[in-house]
Amino acid sequence: MATQSHRILLLLATAAAALCFHVRAVANPLTEVEAAKVREVIVAQIAALQEDDADGAFQTATPSVQQAIGSSGRFLAMVRGAYPMVYRPASVSFHKPEEEDGSVLQMVEIKDDEDKSWLALFALELQPDRSWRISGCLVAENPWQSI
């Protein structure tokens, strides 16, 4: 019998999978230049997290996320506790980002240090200075990983 946490993880994975299919059905592709900029922001955040650079990681978040969390130290603690696979990934693989209603959704496959596969859906928003910032991230176990 599955525990409550396993049921929640299964529900989250199912929701992420459904969202992935929905995104592909209604979203538009980005230009390669913009797609590269989106990847750069996520890579910068992951690199900062790997070095415990709280300020660097925090700077990749939108101002509204920064305001909601309050400080770079809190941000680092939140990612470390809730998203260990993002905090210390063994590898990352980017899918093609999609634009919808002024936001970008970037799916990233992440392997953790135990070779477990995760899907991270990063949401990014274009800022007034034309830079991209991360406005959220949903992570679920990859339901399509090899068993």
C-alpha positions as semicolon CSV with decimal commas, in nm:
position;residue;x (nm);y (nm);z (nm)
1;M;0,000;0,000;0,000
2;A;0,132;0,341;-0,095
3;T;0,201;0,590;0,179
4;Q;0,046;0,936;0,176
5;S;0,374;1,090;0,057
6;H;0,393;0,840;-0,230
7;R;0,038;0,929;-0,333
8;I;0,125;1,298;-0,327
9;L;0,438;1,238;-0,537
10;L;0,238;1,032;-0,787
11;L;-0,025;1,307;-0,809
12;L;0,246;1,570;-0,858
13;A;0,416;1,362;-1,130
14;T;0,084;1,310;-1,306
15;A;0,005;1,681;-1,288
16;A;0,350;1,771;-1,424
17;A;0,309;1,523;-1,709
18;A;-0,034;1,661;-1,794
19;L;0,103;2,015;-1,783
20;C;0,386;1,915;-2,018
21;F;0,139;1,782;-2,272
22;H;-0,081;2,093;-2,236
23;V;0,217;2,325;-2,278
24;R;0,323;2,150;-2,597
25;A;-0,031;2,174;-2,734
26;V;-0,084;2,550;-2,684
27;A;0,257;2,718;-2,652
28;N;0,477;2,876;-2,917
29;P;0,847;2,809;-2,972
30;L;1,102;3,079;-2,888
31;T;1,370;3,204;-3,121
32;E;1,704;3,032;-3,069
33;V;1,852;3,356;-2,930
34;E;1,578;3,388;-2,666
35;A;1,594;3,013;-2,589
36;A;1,967;3,050;-2,522
37;K;1,900;3,342;-2,287
38;V;1,642;3,135;-2,096
39;R;1,886;2,843;-2,060
40;E;2,159;3,083;-1,941
41;V;1,943;3,204;-1,653
42;I;1,865;2,850;-1,534
43;V;2,228;2,742;-1,574
44;A;2,337;3,051;-1,377
45;Q;2,096;2,965;-1,095
46;I;2,207;2,601;-1,078
47;A;2,575;2,705;-1,087
48;A;2,520;2,953;-0,805
49;L;2,335;2,691;-0,600
50;Q;2,618;2,442;-0,648
51;E;2,858;2,697;-0,502
52;D;2,619;2,797;-0,220
53;D;2,614;3,146;-0,372
54;A;2,282;3,252;-0,223
55;D;2,299;3,605;-0,365
56;G;2,380;3,482;-0,716
57;A;2,097;3,227;-0,713
58;F;1,853;3,481;-0,569
59;Q;1,934;3,730;-0,846
60;T;1,795;3,488;-1,108
61;A;1,448;3,508;-0,948
62;T;1,186;3,767;-1,043
63;P;1,143;4,066;-0,813
64;S;0,806;3,928;-0,698
65;V;0,967;3,598;-0,596
66;Q;1,246;3,785;-0,420
67;Q;0,991;3,994;-0,231
68;A;0,784;3,688;-0,134
69;I;1,087;3,495;-0,004
70;G;1,255;3,792;0,156
71;S;1,625;3,714;0,146
72;S;1,888;3,520;-0,045
73;G;1,960;3,307;0,261
74;R;1,597;3,201;0,287
75;F;1,594;3,127;-0,086
76;L;1,900;2,904;-0,060
77;A;1,754;2,722;0,242
78;M;1,423;2,669;0,061
79;V;1,588;2,524;-0,249
80;R;1,824;2,308;-0,043
81;G;1,536;2,164;0,162
82;A;1,255;2,136;-0,094
83;Y;1,448;2,086;-0,419
84;P;1,768;1,889;-0,346
85;M;1,780;1,765;-0,706
86;V;1,795;2,127;-0,827
87;Y;2,034;2,228;-0,549
88;R;2,288;1,959;-0,640
89;P;2,205;1,799;-0,976
90;A;2,434;1,532;-1,119
91;S;2,326;1,630;-1,471
92;V;2,073;1,847;-1,651
93;S;1,922;1,826;-1,998
94;F;1,714;2,104;-2,152
95;H;1,408;2,054;-2,369
96;K;1,297;2,322;-2,611
97;P;1,139;2,613;-2,421
98;E;0,790;2,732;-2,508
99;E;0,637;3,081;-2,484
100;E;0,281;3,143;-2,377
101;D;0,116;3,470;-2,278
102;G;0,445;3,653;-2,218
103;S;0,598;3,380;-2,004
104;V;0,833;3,099;-2,093
105;L;0,813;2,743;-1,972
106;Q;1,140;2,551;-1,980
107;M;1,137;2,177;-1,910
108;V;1,464;2,045;-1,768
109;E;1,541;1,680;-1,703
110;I;1,755;1,645;-1,394
111;K;1,942;1,342;-1,264
112;D;2,029;1,341;-0,897
113;D;2,336;1,182;-0,738
114;E;2,146;0,852;-0,706
115;D;2,075;0,852;-1,083
116;K;1,706;0,923;-1,024
117;S;1,541;1,123;-1,301
118;W;1,328;1,432;-1,232
119;L;1,137;1,677;-1,449
120;A;1,165;2,042;-1,352
121;L;0,935;2,290;-1,519
122;F;1,081;2,639;-1,482
123;A;0,860;2,941;-1,548
124;L;1,039;3,257;-1,656
125;E;0,923;3,614;-1,713
126;L;1,075;3,880;-1,936
127;Q;1,180;4,182;-1,732
128;P;1,161;4,550;-1,841
129;D;1,536;4,543;-1,913
130;R;1,472;4,248;-2,155
131;S;1,640;3,995;-1,924
132;W;1,470;3,671;-1,820
133;R;1,411;3,583;-1,454
134;I;1,273;3,267;-1,294
135;S;0,924;3,307;-1,149
136;G;0,869;2,950;-1,034
137;C;0,966;2,587;-1,060
138;L;0,764;2,268;-1,034
139;V;0,957;1,943;-0,988
140;A;0,824;1,589;-1,015
141;E;0,975;1,246;-1,048
142;N;1,014;1,160;-1,416
143;P;0,736;0,908;-1,491
144;W;0,914;0,805;-1,812
145;Q;1,249;0,717;-1,659
146;S;1,391;0,370;-1,709
147;I;1,305;0,136;-1,426
